[in-house]
Structures are given as structure tokens and as C-alpha cells.
């Protein structure tokens, strides 16, 4: 009797978690699966944004050719501040392979989006708002529901609830006798639509449950930063804070020279991003991807003074706190960038499986009510 009562409780938890929070994560899973194909498709369909032209005409674009050819990043810094205002921040993504455009993510009071530029002349190739273009819109929906930090928190707690859904499903599926084990992995797809979907729903959760759990848990980690803080607190570690700027030691140096000095510190590293604050009271952060670093954008950092460029601090990714070191692995694991193209395909398929689990679960509930 107690066993039957417990089972009814598990069924109730599984059903209503799936029909409420589970449906939100089902939609997020479908969007995540779409991301695995939309990003490369977007780049292929819009080469005018993502690929630099063979050569830019002298004197065209945002800056005179002589200035752009020697200090393109400094030219860019000035132009962004002039157009978007002194309260705007910018993150520069240099080309990572020959022929790529230079991209600048701008965050300001009046506009948020990405500029696409010729890396030699700094001529603008185009621009997109934060949610402009199908790939960007799907990403913003998948990562934050277009609600900023609020949407990220909602998705994170939804993902944690979905982990409970996977656990309850596994408990309900778990065979307790030898006869049940013999039939546990059988699919009866010729017994009608409802029975076929029931078997697929049960089979997908039982066989792929661990992979689905990794996908969901890593998504929660990426969506909600306080989770990393909780982990650090458990082990007694603290995330490093950006160094204080302090007084400058000379005249303002071009941004290109500051980045070159940082590169000299790690000549075998690839610059992933150059992050600039809105004012000179915040350091410039140059992020590197070092050999052996799993994060595709790199988390190793050099912090430099925004005026004279002297190095304020330097830290490798494997010297970060536990949450930072974990993110170096969790981000590419969730995005499908840890094990090459096969991993990306697997990530897309797992997103479709999660979507299918939500659809089949809802169908089975609806059929039972009829």
C-alpha cells in the first residue's frame, strides 16, 4: 500500500512538473538544437558580414587609410565612443582565421548590438541589433527569453526542476523484477500511436537520461551565474575580482599597442576578446585562448591600464576559482564545441530528444484525459 501511494506521488510530480516548467524547457531545448545549425547557416548566408573583403579602398570607411593601417583598434575605440557615447562598453572580437571580419559588441544606453568591420581599414560592413537576425533572436530566446537576467534566472530554475523530472521518470521506469528487466528496453511501435509514443518517451528518458541531465545541468550553470558562487562557497574559494586601475604612468597609448604588449606575455595564445569599460576607471581585459585551454573563446586574461596600458594583473584559466575552471569545460560541453563536429551534432540531437520528450509527455497526458 505504501509503495502504491509513493508511486502515485512520483507520477503526480513527474506529470505536473512536465506540464508546467517542463514545457518551457522543451521550447528552450528546441531553440538550442536550432542554434547548432543556425549559426553556421547564418554565416554562410551573410558573407558580407562575417567575411572581410579582399581589400578596402584607401580612405573609405570609418577612418583615413593611413590611421587605420597602423592603429585600427585605437581608431575603432574612438569611433565607437564618438557614435554611441561615453557610457557605452565594447567587446572586440579579432579575426580568428584568415578572411574573417572584425566584430565589436557594443552595449550602450541607445543601442546594443554587433558591428562587423574590415579588420584592415575598420570600414563598417554592417551591423545588427542584439536580437536582429534569426540566429541572434533564437540565441536570445534560448539563453534569456528576451528578458535579460530575469529570463536567465527563470531558465536556470526551470532546468533544475527538469532534473527532478528526469529523476522521477527514472524512478517510475526502473524495473523491479527480472521479467520487467527483459522488457525494459523494448519498443512496441506497432501497437498504435499512444503505445508507441509511450515507449519512445520511456525509452528516451531511460537510455539517454544521463546525457540529457548533463545538457540540462550545464545549461542551468551557464544561465545563472550565482550557481558558480554557491559552488565556490562550498569549497571555500572566491572568484577573482578585476584589479583596480589606479593612476596612469604616462601618456595614453593606442589600444593596438596595449594588446600587442599583452600578446607578448603569451605569444603562443590567441586573442579571443578585448573588453573595454565605459570609462577609464575600469581596466582593459584581453582574453586569451592558451594551448590546451578547453574554452573556445579563452578565459586566460591580461588586465591592462586603460590609459598607459601597463599590466595590472595576469591570470591563466587553470589558476581561476573552481567555478571559473569549471566554466572553461562546461561552456564548450553545453555548446557542443568540446569534441569537434560530432559533438555539435550530438548536442543538436539531444536538444531534439528533449523537445520530443516534452511533446510525447504532453500527448500522453492529453490522451489519458480523453
C-alpha positions as CSV (number, residue, x, y, z in Angstrom):
1,X,0.0,0.0,0.0
2,X,2.8,2.4,0.9
3,X,4.6,1.5,-2.3
4,X,1.5,2.3,-4.4
5,X,1.0,5.6,-2.6
6,X,4.6,6.6,-3.2
7,X,4.3,5.7,-6.9
8,X,1.2,7.9,-7.2
9,X,3.1,10.8,-5.7
10,X,6.0,10.2,-8.1
11,X,3.6,10.1,-11.1
12,X,1.9,13.3,-9.9
13,X,5.3,15.1,-9.5
14,X,6.5,13.8,-12.9
15,X,3.3,14.8,-14.7
16,X,2.8,18.3,-13.4
17,X,6.4,19.3,-13.5
18,X,6.5,18.2,-17.1
19,X,3.2,20.0,-18.0
20,X,4.3,23.3,-16.4
21,X,8.0,24.1,-16.1
22,X,8.9,21.2,-18.5
23,X,7.1,22.8,-21.4
24,X,9.3,26.0,-21.1
25,X,12.5,23.9,-21.1
26,X,11.1,21.9,-24.0
27,X,10.9,25.1,-26.1
28,X,14.4,26.1,-24.9
29,X,15.7,22.7,-26.0
30,X,14.3,23.1,-29.5
31,X,15.8,26.6,-29.8
32,X,19.2,25.1,-28.6
33,X,19.0,22.4,-31.2
34,X,18.3,25.0,-33.9
35,X,21.3,27.0,-32.8
36,X,23.6,24.2,-33.8
37,X,22.7,24.8,-37.4
38,X,21.5,28.4,-37.5
39,X,25.0,29.9,-36.6
40,X,26.9,28.3,-39.4
41,X,23.9,28.8,-41.8
42,X,23.8,32.5,-40.9
43,X,27.5,32.9,-41.6
44,X,27.1,31.1,-45.0
45,X,24.1,33.2,-46.0
46,X,25.6,36.6,-44.9
47,X,29.2,36.6,-46.0
48,X,29.1,40.3,-46.3
49,X,29.0,40.5,-42.5
50,X,31.2,37.6,-41.5
51,X,33.9,37.7,-44.2
52,X,36.3,40.6,-44.8
53,X,36.6,41.9,-48.4
54,X,39.9,41.2,-50.1
55,X,41.0,44.8,-49.9
56,X,39.3,48.1,-48.9
57,X,39.6,51.2,-50.9
58,X,42.0,53.8,-49.5
59,X,40.3,56.4,-47.4
60,X,36.9,54.6,-47.3
61,X,35.0,53.5,-44.2
62,X,35.3,54.9,-40.7
63,X,38.8,56.3,-40.7
64,X,41.5,57.6,-43.0
65,X,43.6,54.8,-44.6
66,X,46.9,55.9,-43.0
67,X,45.5,55.9,-39.5
68,X,43.5,52.6,-39.9
69,X,46.5,50.8,-41.3
70,X,48.6,51.5,-38.2
71,X,46.1,51.7,-35.3
72,X,42.8,50.1,-36.3
73,X,41.8,49.2,-32.8
74,X,42.5,52.7,-31.4
75,X,40.6,54.1,-34.4
76,X,37.8,51.8,-33.6
77,X,37.8,52.7,-29.9
78,X,37.5,56.4,-30.7
79,X,34.8,55.9,-33.3
80,X,32.6,53.8,-31.0
81,X,32.9,56.3,-28.2
82,X,32.0,59.1,-30.5
83,X,29.0,57.4,-32.1
84,X,27.5,55.6,-29.1
85,X,28.5,57.8,-26.3
86,X,31.0,57.7,-23.4
87,X,28.7,55.4,-21.3
88,X,29.0,52.6,-23.9
89,X,31.1,49.5,-23.4
90,X,32.6,47.5,-26.2
91,X,34.0,44.0,-26.7
92,X,36.2,43.5,-29.7
93,X,36.5,40.0,-31.3
94,X,39.5,40.0,-33.6
95,X,39.5,37.7,-36.6
96,X,40.4,34.1,-35.6
97,X,41.2,32.8,-39.1
98,X,42.2,34.5,-42.4
99,X,39.3,36.2,-44.1
100,X,37.1,36.7,-41.0
101,X,35.6,40.1,-40.2
102,X,36.4,42.0,-37.1
103,X,33.4,42.2,-34.7
104,X,32.5,44.6,-32.0
105,X,29.8,44.0,-29.4
106,X,28.5,47.4,-28.3
107,X,26.4,47.9,-25.1
108,X,25.2,51.4,-24.6
109,X,22.1,53.4,-23.5
110,X,20.9,54.0,-27.0
111,X,21.9,50.7,-28.8
112,X,23.1,47.2,-28.2
113,X,24.3,45.0,-30.9
114,X,27.3,44.0,-33.1
115,X,29.3,45.9,-35.6
116,X,31.0,44.0,-38.4
117,X,34.2,45.6,-39.8
118,X,37.0,45.2,-42.2
119,X,40.0,44.3,-39.9
120,X,42.4,46.4,-42.0
121,X,40.6,49.6,-42.8
122,X,38.0,49.4,-40.0
123,X,35.3,50.1,-42.6
124,X,31.9,49.0,-41.4
125,X,30.5,46.0,-43.3
126,X,27.2,46.1,-41.5
127,X,25.5,46.0,-38.1
128,X,22.9,44.1,-36.2
129,X,20.9,44.7,-33.1
130,X,21.2,42.3,-30.2
131,X,18.1,40.3,-31.3
132,X,18.3,41.2,-35.0
133,X,18.6,38.3,-37.5
134,X,17.1,34.8,-36.9
135,X,20.2,33.3,-35.3
136,X,20.6,36.2,-32.8
137,X,16.8,36.1,-32.0
138,X,16.9,32.3,-31.4
139,X,20.0,32.7,-29.2
140,X,18.4,35.4,-27.1
141,X,15.3,33.4,-26.7
142,X,17.3,30.2,-25.8
143,X,19.6,32.0,-23.3
144,X,17.4,34.6,-21.7
145,X,13.8,34.5,-23.1
146,X,14.4,38.1,-24.2
147,X,14.1,39.1,-20.5
148,X,17.8,39.7,-19.7
149,X,18.9,38.5,-16.3
150,X,15.4,37.7,-15.2
151,X,14.9,35.3,-18.1
152,X,18.3,33.6,-17.3
153,X,17.2,33.0,-13.7
154,X,13.8,31.6,-14.9
155,X,15.6,29.2,-17.3
156,X,18.1,28.2,-14.7
157,X,15.5,27.2,-12.1
158,X,13.4,25.6,-14.8
159,X,16.4,23.5,-15.8
160,X,16.9,22.4,-12.2
161,X,13.3,21.4,-11.9
162,X,13.7,19.4,-15.1
163,X,16.5,17.5,-13.5
164,X,13.9,16.4,-10.9
165,X,11.6,15.5,-13.8
166,X,14.3,13.2,-15.2
167,X,14.9,11.6,-11.7
168,X,11.2,10.9,-11.2
169,X,10.9,9.5,-14.7
170,X,13.8,7.1,-14.0
171,X,12.2,6.0,-10.7
172,X,8.9,5.3,-12.5
173,X,10.7,3.3,-15.2
174,X,13.1,1.4,-13.0
175,X,12.3,-2.4,-13.3
176,X,12.0,-4.3,-10.0
177,X,11.8,-7.9,-11.4
178,X,13.7,-10.0,-13.8
179,X,10.7,-10.1,-16.2
180,X,10.5,-6.3,-16.1
181,X,14.2,-6.0,-17.0
182,X,13.7,-8.3,-20.0
183,X,11.1,-5.9,-21.4
184,X,12.6,-2.6,-20.1
185,X,14.2,-1.6,-23.4
186,X,11.7,-3.0,-25.9
187,X,9.8,-0.7,-28.2
188,X,6.4,-1.7,-29.4
189,X,5.8,0.7,-32.2
190,X,3.2,-1.4,-34.0
191,X,0.6,-1.2,-31.2
192,X,-0.9,2.1,-32.0
193,X,0.2,5.7,-31.7
194,X,-0.3,6.1,-28.0
195,X,1.6,3.0,-27.0
196,X,4.4,3.8,-29.5
197,X,4.8,7.3,-28.1
198,X,4.7,6.0,-24.5
199,X,7.5,3.5,-25.3
200,X,9.6,6.2,-27.0
201,X,9.1,8.6,-24.1
202,X,10.1,6.0,-21.6
203,X,13.0,4.6,-23.7
204,X,14.4,8.1,-24.4
205,X,14.4,9.0,-20.7
206,X,15.9,5.7,-19.6
207,X,18.6,5.4,-22.2
208,X,19.6,9.0,-22.7
209,X,18.8,10.3,-19.2
210,X,22.4,10.8,-18.2
211,X,23.3,12.8,-21.4
212,X,20.1,14.8,-21.1
213,X,20.8,15.6,-17.4
214,X,24.3,16.8,-18.4
215,X,22.8,19.0,-21.1
216,X,20.2,20.5,-18.7
217,X,22.5,20.9,-15.8
218,X,25.2,22.7,-17.9
219,X,22.5,25.0,-19.3
220,X,21.5,25.9,-15.8
221,X,25.1,26.6,-14.9
222,X,25.6,28.9,-18.0
223,X,22.3,30.7,-17.5
224,X,22.6,31.6,-13.8
225,X,26.0,32.8,-12.5
226,X,25.1,32.6,-8.8
227,X,25.3,28.8,-9.1
228,X,29.1,29.2,-9.5
229,X,29.2,31.3,-6.4
230,X,27.4,28.7,-4.5
231,X,29.9,26.1,-5.6
232,X,32.8,28.3,-4.6
233,X,31.3,28.9,-1.2
234,X,31.1,25.1,-0.6
235,X,34.8,24.7,-1.2
236,X,35.9,28.0,0.3
237,X,37.1,29.7,-2.8
238,X,36.3,33.2,-4.2
239,X,36.1,34.4,-7.8
240,X,38.9,36.9,-8.6
241,X,37.9,40.5,-8.9
242,X,39.2,42.8,-11.7
243,X,42.2,44.8,-10.4
244,X,41.9,48.4,-9.5
245,X,43.1,50.8,-12.1
246,X,45.0,53.4,-10.0
247,X,47.0,56.3,-11.5
248,X,48.5,56.1,-15.0
249,X,52.2,56.1,-15.6
250,X,52.4,58.2,-18.7
251,X,50.6,59.3,-21.8
252,X,47.7,57.5,-23.4
253,X,48.8,54.6,-25.6
254,X,47.0,53.3,-28.6
255,X,44.8,50.2,-27.9
256,X,46.8,48.3,-30.6
257,X,50.0,48.7,-28.6
258,X,48.3,47.7,-25.3
259,X,47.0,44.5,-27.0
260,X,50.4,43.8,-28.5
261,X,52.1,44.1,-25.1
262,X,49.6,41.6,-23.7
263,X,50.2,39.3,-26.6
264,X,53.9,39.4,-25.9
265,X,53.2,38.0,-22.5
266,X,51.6,34.9,-24.0
267,X,53.0,34.7,-27.5
268,X,51.5,31.2,-28.0
269,X,48.0,32.4,-27.1
270,X,45.2,33.6,-29.4
271,X,43.4,36.8,-28.5
272,X,39.7,35.9,-28.0
273,X,38.3,39.2,-26.9
274,X,39.3,42.7,-25.9
275,X,36.9,44.1,-23.4
276,X,36.7,47.9,-22.6
277,X,34.7,49.6,-20.0
278,X,32.8,52.8,-20.5
279,X,35.2,54.9,-18.5
280,X,38.9,55.0,-17.8
281,X,38.3,53.8,-14.2
282,X,38.0,50.2,-15.4
283,X,40.8,48.1,-16.7
284,X,41.0,46.7,-20.2
285,X,40.7,42.9,-20.2
286,X,42.4,41.0,-23.0
287,X,41.1,37.4,-23.0
288,X,43.4,34.7,-24.5
289,X,42.8,31.1,-25.5
290,X,46.0,29.3,-24.5
291,X,47.2,25.9,-25.8
292,X,45.3,23.2,-24.1
293,X,42.5,25.5,-22.9
294,X,39.1,24.0,-23.5
295,X,37.0,27.2,-23.7
296,X,36.7,28.2,-27.3
297,X,37.0,31.9,-26.5
298,X,39.6,31.5,-23.8
299,X,39.3,32.6,-20.1
300,X,43.0,33.4,-19.5
301,X,43.2,37.1,-19.0
302,X,45.6,40.1,-19.0
303,X,44.2,43.2,-17.3
304,X,45.8,46.5,-18.5
305,X,45.6,50.1,-17.5
306,X,43.1,51.9,-19.9
307,X,45.4,54.9,-20.4
308,X,49.1,53.9,-20.5
309,X,48.5,50.2,-20.9
310,X,50.8,48.9,-18.1
311,X,49.8,45.4,-17.0
312,X,47.7,45.3,-13.8
313,X,47.3,41.6,-13.5
314,X,47.6,38.3,-15.4
315,X,45.8,35.0,-14.8
316,X,45.7,31.7,-16.6
317,X,42.4,29.8,-16.9
318,X,43.7,26.9,-14.8
319,X,44.5,29.4,-12.0
320,X,40.9,30.6,-11.6
321,X,38.5,29.7,-8.9
322,X,36.6,26.4,-9.1
323,X,33.6,28.0,-10.8
324,X,35.8,29.6,-13.4
325,X,37.8,26.5,-14.1
326,X,34.5,24.6,-14.3
327,X,33.1,27.1,-16.8
328,X,36.1,26.5,-19.1
329,X,34.8,23.0,-19.6
330,X,31.0,23.4,-19.1
331,X,30.6,26.1,-21.7
332,X,32.0,24.1,-24.6
333,X,30.3,21.0,-23.3
334,X,26.9,22.7,-23.4
335,X,27.5,24.4,-26.7
336,X,28.8,21.3,-28.5
337,X,32.3,22.7,-29.1
338,X,34.4,20.3,-26.9
339,X,34.9,17.3,-29.2
340,X,34.6,18.7,-32.7
341,X,31.7,18.5,-35.3
342,X,30.5,15.2,-33.9
343,X,29.9,16.8,-30.5
344,X,27.9,19.6,-32.2
345,X,25.7,17.1,-34.0
346,X,25.2,15.2,-30.7
347,X,24.2,18.4,-28.9
348,X,21.6,19.2,-31.6
349,X,20.2,15.6,-31.4
350,X,19.9,15.8,-27.6
351,X,18.0,19.1,-27.9
352,X,15.6,17.4,-30.3
353,X,15.3,14.5,-27.9
354,X,14.4,16.9,-25.0
355,X,11.9,18.5,-27.3
356,X,10.4,15.1,-28.2
357,X,10.2,14.1,-24.5
358,X,8.1,17.2,-23.8
359,X,5.8,16.6,-26.9
360,X,5.3,12.9,-26.2
361,X,4.7,13.6,-22.5
362,X,2.0,16.2,-23.2
363,X,0.4,13.9,-25.8
364,X,0.2,11.0,-23.4
365,X,-1.4,13.3,-20.7
366,X,-3.9,14.6,-23.2
367,X,-4.8,11.2,-24.5
368,X,-5.3,9.9,-20.9
369,X,-7.8,12.7,-20.2
370,X,-10.0,11.8,-23.2
